[in-house]
Amino acid sequence: MKKATITQLPDPSGTSPDPLTDILRSGARRLIEQAVEAELTALLTEHAEETTQDGRSRLVRHGHLPERDVMTGLGPVPVRVPRLRDRGHSLEKIRFTSSILPPYLRKTKSVEELLPWLYLKGISSGDFQEALGALLGPNAAGLSSTTISRLKAAWWEEYERWQRRDLASRRIVYIWADGVYFQPRMAEEKQCVLVLIGADEWGHKEVLGLTDGYRESTQSWRELLLDLKRRGLARCPELAIGDGALGFWAALREVFGSTREQRCWVHKTGNVLNAMPKSVQPKAKGHLHEIWQAETKADAEAAFDFFVETYAVKYDKAAAKLAKDRDVLLAFYDFPAEHWKHVRTSNPIESPFATVRHRTGKAKGCLSRKTGLAMTFRLMMSAQAKWRKLDGANRLPEIVQGIAFKDGIKQLQAAA
């Protein structure tokens, strides 16, 4: 017998099982109507002095547009948008278009962001209406499998347009790189999603590149980096942050040869501790923290030497994993101290994918290439909208100008 993906809920038979949600939905409707009315009032006030030839007001209210439901996180909320009549004889008629309720809005952004998450959680297209009915109420109409298929097609088209955008005006200072594997797996078992996030000279973070690759190979990363360069990203970023995957670093040196490298301390800590017995790991982890939390590079070097000397005798593999990346683990000391917490790890990529990375395998089969990329693109765009600027954004133009930093502190240039 086929196991149901979604637990069946009892039929409410017309009686709301959640009166609190009904109250909230009713309140939301009133708030929306008040906000739209305020928009219309502002437009009428702006043109209050304009009159027709016979002295009447040029702009007047003219009823409402037909009521429609907008799907929100509270379920469907019925809304009505007031209409405006322009009685003037000008060829350019004044029209009222609400910024809160655009003419064709049917779903809020929160619902659209929910759909790719549900898909990556293993909900098939055929089960979406049932799943959203459980989340948003039994009247969650218009979200059938056909609708979901259309949305996925629209997301793919949006992704393709995004892939062609011009980057010539961008000055990227930092980039974070990672290859993301998630369940449900993509069509090819060894496929992953290659993600590049950049921070520009004003401290704004954005997704720079996103495509599929084969096991984070050098060729896959090279293609992504060359594509960014072809579309205008000609100037080398100042610093790249990522884990120890050799494919990315080899490609970076070919395409952006002057970009400095910083290994992710979270990944490095995990790799080193995995080569040690569990009984030793808590103490060793504390010694690793003393390295990258040191105030100066000299103190970090001393803590680095202490770790290697302390553990190399018994745990030579763990010490070797740390020692081989010494220089690229401490590169952040040559950048502003305000940025250290941003550039010591690849957390800007890890965080948006944390849920996807660690979810259990619930999917039916696997994702096609187009579906996997479209879903990942939507997730990243949703996450990007909530990202804040880097701390110490005023330091970024100084890095671009070539001003040196030592132990996170700006160095005064010698007089000519």
VMD Tcl script that draws the C-alpha trace (Angstrom):
set ca {
  {0.00 0.00 0.00}
  {1.33 3.41 -0.89}
  {2.26 5.43 2.14}
  {0.60 8.85 2.19}
  {3.02 11.75 2.17}
  {0.68 14.07 4.05}
  {-1.34 13.14 7.11}
  {-5.06 13.41 6.39}
  {-6.84 16.12 8.35}
  {-10.50 15.98 9.44}
  {-12.99 17.83 7.28}
  {-14.04 21.00 9.12}
  {-17.52 20.75 7.50}
  {-17.84 24.49 7.30}
  {-17.01 25.12 10.94}
  {-13.66 26.71 11.56}
  {-11.42 24.55 13.77}
  {-9.24 27.57 14.47}
  {-11.25 30.68 15.43}
  {-8.05 32.54 16.34}
  {-6.80 32.25 12.74}
  {-10.18 33.51 11.51}
  {-9.85 36.55 13.76}
  {-6.34 37.22 12.50}
  {-7.45 36.80 8.89}
  {-10.33 39.23 9.46}
  {-7.95 41.71 11.03}
  {-5.53 41.32 8.15}
  {-8.32 42.11 5.70}
  {-9.19 45.31 7.54}
  {-5.55 46.38 7.76}
  {-5.03 45.78 4.03}
  {-8.15 47.77 3.16}
  {-7.04 50.64 5.41}
  {-3.57 50.68 3.86}
  {-4.94 50.71 0.30}
  {-7.42 53.43 1.23}
  {-4.52 55.47 2.60}
  {-2.73 55.09 -0.74}
  {-5.80 56.31 -2.62}
  {-6.32 59.23 -0.22}
  {-2.71 60.31 -0.72}
  {-3.22 60.33 -4.51}
  {-6.47 62.31 -4.21}
  {-4.79 64.84 -1.89}
  {-1.89 65.26 -4.31}
  {-4.29 66.24 -7.12}
  {-6.92 67.97 -4.96}
  {-6.37 71.34 -6.67}
  {-6.98 69.97 -10.16}
  {-10.49 70.51 -11.48}
  {-12.48 70.00 -14.68}
  {-13.65 72.85 -16.93}
  {-16.93 73.10 -15.02}
  {-15.17 73.37 -11.65}
  {-15.61 69.83 -10.37}
  {-12.79 67.74 -8.86}
  {-10.82 65.99 -11.53}
  {-10.30 62.79 -9.53}
  {-13.16 61.02 -7.74}
  {-13.74 57.61 -6.21}
  {-15.49 55.15 -8.46}
  {-16.49 52.09 -6.48}
  {-14.29 49.01 -6.16}
  {-12.75 46.38 -8.36}
  {-14.18 42.85 -7.97}
  {-13.18 41.17 -4.74}
  {-10.42 38.59 -4.97}
  {-8.62 36.26 -2.59}
  {-4.91 36.72 -1.90}
  {-3.16 33.67 -0.50}
  {-1.17 34.64 2.60}
  {0.57 32.87 5.45}
  {-2.78 33.01 7.27}
  {-4.62 31.44 4.37}
  {-6.81 33.19 1.76}
  {-7.72 36.79 2.63}
  {-10.48 38.45 0.55}
  {-9.54 41.97 -0.57}
  {-11.12 44.79 -2.55}
  {-9.23 47.60 -4.26}
  {-11.00 50.96 -4.74}
  {-11.24 52.42 -8.21}
  {-10.50 55.95 -9.34}
  {-12.16 57.98 -12.07}
  {-10.30 60.72 -13.91}
  {-12.84 63.23 -15.27}
  {-10.23 65.40 -16.91}
  {-9.81 65.73 -20.66}
  {-6.05 65.21 -20.68}
  {-4.68 62.49 -22.92}
  {-2.68 61.13 -19.97}
  {-5.23 59.74 -17.57}
  {-4.33 59.38 -13.90}
  {-4.84 55.84 -12.70}
  {-4.68 54.37 -9.24}
  {-2.50 51.28 -8.85}
  {-1.92 50.06 -5.31}
  {1.69 49.19 -4.47}
  {0.37 46.94 -1.71}
  {-2.08 45.05 -3.91}
  {-0.85 45.08 -7.53}
  {-3.52 44.12 -10.08}
  {-2.41 40.53 -10.57}
  {-1.20 39.67 -7.06}
  {-2.63 36.32 -5.98}
  {-0.03 35.05 -3.51}
  {2.15 36.84 -0.99}
  {5.91 36.40 -1.06}
  {5.78 34.28 2.10}
  {3.67 31.67 0.29}
  {5.91 31.71 -2.80}
  {8.94 31.19 -0.57}
  {7.19 28.25 1.09}
  {6.75 26.33 -2.16}
  {10.42 25.56 -2.95}
  {11.03 24.62 0.68}
  {8.16 22.12 0.57}
  {9.47 20.70 -2.68}
  {12.96 20.20 -1.28}
  {11.42 18.66 1.83}
  {10.13 15.83 -0.33}
  {6.56 16.99 -1.08}
  {5.66 16.02 -4.64}
  {3.71 18.33 -6.95}
  {0.60 16.19 -6.59}
  {0.62 16.62 -2.82}
  {1.07 20.39 -2.72}
  {-2.61 21.27 -2.50}
  {-3.08 18.90 0.42}
  {0.08 20.14 2.16}
  {-0.81 23.80 1.75}
  {-4.38 23.06 2.79}
  {-3.00 21.71 6.06}
  {-0.82 24.79 6.51}
  {-3.07 27.54 5.18}
  {-6.56 26.14 5.60}
  {-8.98 24.09 3.50}
  {-9.62 26.97 1.09}
  {-6.07 27.12 -0.25}
  {-7.25 27.14 -3.84}
  {-5.23 27.70 -6.98}
  {-2.26 25.66 -5.80}
  {-2.80 22.48 -7.75}
  {-0.02 20.40 -9.29}
  {-0.58 22.26 -12.57}
  {-0.05 25.59 -10.81}
  {3.12 24.30 -9.17}
  {4.44 23.15 -12.54}
  {3.81 26.62 -13.98}
  {5.58 28.22 -11.04}
  {8.61 25.96 -11.48}
  {8.74 26.89 -15.16}
  {8.56 30.59 -14.23}
  {11.32 30.17 -11.68}
  {13.53 28.51 -14.29}
  {12.98 31.40 -16.68}
  {13.82 33.85 -13.88}
  {16.98 31.87 -13.12}
  {18.05 31.94 -16.78}
  {17.56 35.74 -16.94}
  {19.56 36.10 -13.73}
  {22.33 34.00 -15.24}
  {22.66 36.49 -18.10}
  {22.73 39.68 -16.01}
  {25.55 42.19 -16.58}
  {28.18 42.39 -13.82}
  {30.40 45.10 -15.31}
  {29.41 47.68 -12.68}
  {30.09 45.38 -9.73}
  {33.23 45.76 -7.61}
  {33.40 42.63 -5.49}
  {35.78 42.66 -2.51}
  {35.06 39.29 -0.85}
  {33.67 36.05 -2.25}
  {32.51 32.94 -0.41}
  {32.41 29.62 -2.27}
  {30.89 26.24 -1.51}
  {29.51 23.19 -3.22}
  {26.15 22.21 -1.74}
  {24.90 18.64 -1.71}
  {21.35 18.05 -0.56}
  {18.55 15.56 -0.51}
  {16.58 14.94 -2.61}
  {19.59 14.36 -4.81}
  {19.84 15.78 -8.31}
  {19.56 13.71 -11.46}
  {23.25 12.78 -11.43}
  {24.30 11.10 -8.20}
  {27.51 13.11 -7.91}
  {25.97 16.43 -8.93}
  {26.04 19.36 -6.52}
  {25.12 23.04 -6.63}
  {28.08 25.42 -6.83}
  {27.36 28.69 -5.02}
  {29.33 31.94 -4.97}
  {28.33 34.83 -2.71}
  {30.04 38.20 -3.01}
  {30.28 41.38 -0.94}
  {30.73 44.63 -2.84}
  {32.60 47.79 -1.88}
  {29.54 49.08 0.01}
  {29.15 45.95 2.14}
  {26.12 44.50 0.34}
  {26.10 40.72 -0.02}
  {24.58 39.02 -3.05}
  {24.54 35.69 -4.82}
  {27.06 36.04 -7.64}
  {26.94 32.60 -9.21}
  {24.86 29.47 -8.89}
  {25.06 26.44 -11.14}
  {25.39 22.69 -11.03}
  {28.72 20.90 -11.05}
  {30.26 17.47 -10.86}
  {31.74 16.80 -7.40}
  {33.09 20.37 -7.14}
  {35.62 19.63 -9.86}
  {38.14 22.20 -11.06}
  {36.45 22.25 -14.46}
  {33.02 22.97 -12.97}
  {34.36 25.85 -10.86}
  {36.43 27.16 -13.78}
  {33.33 27.36 -15.97}
  {31.44 29.29 -13.30}
  {34.28 31.76 -12.64}
  {34.94 32.31 -16.35}
  {31.25 32.97 -16.92}
  {31.29 35.67 -14.21}
  {34.37 37.20 -15.81}
  {32.77 37.12 -19.27}
  {29.76 39.02 -17.96}
  {31.89 41.84 -16.58}
  {33.43 40.74 -13.29}
  {36.92 41.53 -14.58}
  {38.56 42.84 -11.39}
  {39.83 40.21 -8.99}
  {38.16 40.00 -5.58}
  {40.53 40.77 -2.73}
  {39.81 37.63 -0.69}
  {38.06 34.30 -1.31}
  {36.71 32.19 1.53}
  {35.88 28.50 1.32}
  {36.60 25.01 2.57}
  {39.49 22.82 1.46}
  {37.91 21.57 -1.77}
  {40.82 21.62 -4.21}
  {38.67 22.18 -7.30}
  {37.65 25.72 -6.37}
  {41.12 26.90 -5.36}
  {42.75 25.52 -8.50}
  {40.15 27.27 -10.67}
  {40.43 30.51 -8.68}
  {44.19 30.68 -9.24}
  {43.65 30.30 -12.98}
  {40.87 32.88 -13.36}
  {41.53 35.39 -10.54}
  {45.19 34.84 -9.84}
  {45.74 37.79 -7.48}
  {42.85 36.94 -5.14}
  {44.06 35.91 -1.70}
  {42.74 32.73 -0.05}
  {41.18 32.16 3.36}
  {40.22 28.66 4.48}
  {37.04 28.25 6.49}
  {37.84 27.68 10.17}
  {34.60 25.78 10.80}
  {35.45 23.19 8.14}
  {39.09 23.02 9.19}
  {38.18 22.52 12.84}
  {35.87 19.65 11.91}
  {38.49 18.02 9.69}
  {41.19 18.20 12.36}
  {38.98 16.93 15.17}
  {37.74 14.02 13.03}
  {41.31 12.73 13.02}
  {41.41 12.62 16.82}
  {39.74 10.42 19.46}
  {36.47 11.80 20.85}
  {37.93 11.92 24.34}
  {40.54 14.44 23.17}
  {38.33 16.55 20.92}
  {36.85 19.02 23.48}
  {40.29 20.08 24.73}
  {41.76 20.18 21.21}
  {38.83 22.27 20.01}
  {39.59 24.84 22.68}
  {43.20 25.04 21.52}
  {42.04 25.52 17.91}
  {39.78 28.36 19.00}
  {42.78 30.04 20.65}
  {44.39 30.27 17.20}
  {41.69 32.05 15.20}
  {40.41 34.08 18.15}
  {43.85 35.55 18.89}
  {44.06 39.36 18.81}
  {47.19 39.44 16.64}
  {48.74 37.26 14.00}
  {51.80 36.77 16.21}
  {49.61 35.38 18.99}
  {47.84 33.16 16.46}
  {51.18 31.86 15.20}
  {52.22 31.03 18.76}
  {48.94 29.21 19.42}
  {49.36 27.41 16.09}
  {52.84 26.18 17.08}
  {51.55 25.08 20.47}
  {48.79 22.98 18.91}
  {51.13 21.26 16.46}
  {53.77 20.56 19.11}
  {51.18 19.32 21.62}
  {49.28 16.91 19.37}
  {51.70 15.93 16.58}
  {53.33 13.12 18.55}
  {50.15 11.11 19.11}
  {47.87 12.55 16.44}
  {50.16 13.34 13.55}
  {47.39 13.21 10.93}
  {45.35 15.83 12.78}
  {48.39 18.10 13.16}
  {49.28 17.65 9.49}
  {45.75 18.64 8.39}
  {46.15 21.90 10.26}
  {49.77 22.65 9.40}
  {49.41 22.27 5.63}
  {47.03 25.27 5.42}
  {48.79 27.53 7.90}
  {49.14 30.60 5.67}
  {45.65 30.48 4.21}
  {44.08 29.95 7.62}
  {45.60 33.18 8.94}
  {45.09 35.43 5.90}
  {42.22 37.28 7.60}
  {44.68 39.13 9.88}
  {45.61 41.30 6.89}
  {42.05 42.60 6.61}
  {39.98 44.92 8.85}
  {39.16 43.50 12.28}
  {35.49 44.46 11.75}
  {35.37 41.89 8.93}
  {37.03 38.99 10.71}
  {33.80 37.37 11.84}
  {32.55 37.48 8.24}
  {35.64 36.14 6.47}
  {36.91 33.44 8.82}
  {34.20 30.99 7.74}
  {31.94 30.19 4.79}
  {28.90 30.76 7.03}
  {27.17 33.13 4.54}
  {26.60 30.06 2.34}
  {26.25 27.47 5.08}
  {23.43 29.25 6.89}
  {20.88 29.46 4.02}
  {21.46 25.76 3.26}
  {21.61 24.46 6.82}
  {18.11 23.01 6.74}
  {18.54 21.56 3.27}
  {21.92 20.01 4.06}
  {20.81 18.22 7.20}
  {17.31 17.13 6.24}
  {16.47 13.43 5.99}
  {15.84 11.84 2.61}
  {12.10 12.13 2.15}
  {11.92 12.78 -1.56}
  {10.39 10.51 -4.14}
  {13.16 9.78 -6.64}
  {15.40 12.71 -7.46}
  {15.27 16.24 -8.81}
  {15.89 17.00 -12.44}
  {18.65 19.47 -13.19}
  {16.23 22.28 -14.01}
  {14.06 21.68 -10.94}
  {17.02 21.42 -8.60}
  {18.58 24.65 -9.86}
  {15.27 26.52 -9.96}
  {14.42 25.52 -6.39}
  {17.89 26.39 -5.12}
  {17.77 29.73 -6.92}
  {14.45 30.61 -5.30}
  {15.78 29.66 -1.85}
  {18.87 31.79 -2.28}
  {16.92 34.79 -3.57}
  {14.59 34.53 -0.57}
  {17.57 34.36 1.77}
  {19.37 37.23 0.01}
  {16.45 39.59 0.62}
  {17.07 39.26 4.37}
  {20.87 39.63 4.40}
  {22.32 42.63 6.16}
  {25.41 44.59 5.23}
  {28.84 43.62 6.47}
  {29.96 45.23 9.70}
  {32.58 47.90 9.09}
  {31.37 48.59 5.56}
  {33.32 51.88 5.61}
  {36.53 49.83 5.52}
  {35.78 48.21 2.19}
  {36.68 51.24 0.01}
  {40.01 51.37 1.85}
  {40.71 47.77 0.84}
  {39.85 48.63 -2.77}
  {42.28 51.58 -2.60}
  {45.06 49.19 -1.56}
  {45.46 50.46 2.02}
  {47.28 47.87 4.13}
  {45.95 46.35 7.35}
  {47.99 44.57 10.00}
  {46.29 42.57 12.74}
  {43.04 44.15 11.57}
  {44.26 47.72 12.04}
  {44.72 50.23 9.23}
  {48.37 51.07 8.59}
  {49.47 54.64 7.97}
  {51.19 55.03 4.64}
  {54.75 56.26 4.71}
  {55.30 59.79 3.51}
  {56.60 60.11 -0.03}
}
mol new
graphics top color blue
foreach p $ca { graphics top sphere $p radius 0.5 }
foreach p [lrange $ca 0 end-1] q [lrange $ca 1 end] { graphics top cylinder $p $q radius 0.2 }
display resetview
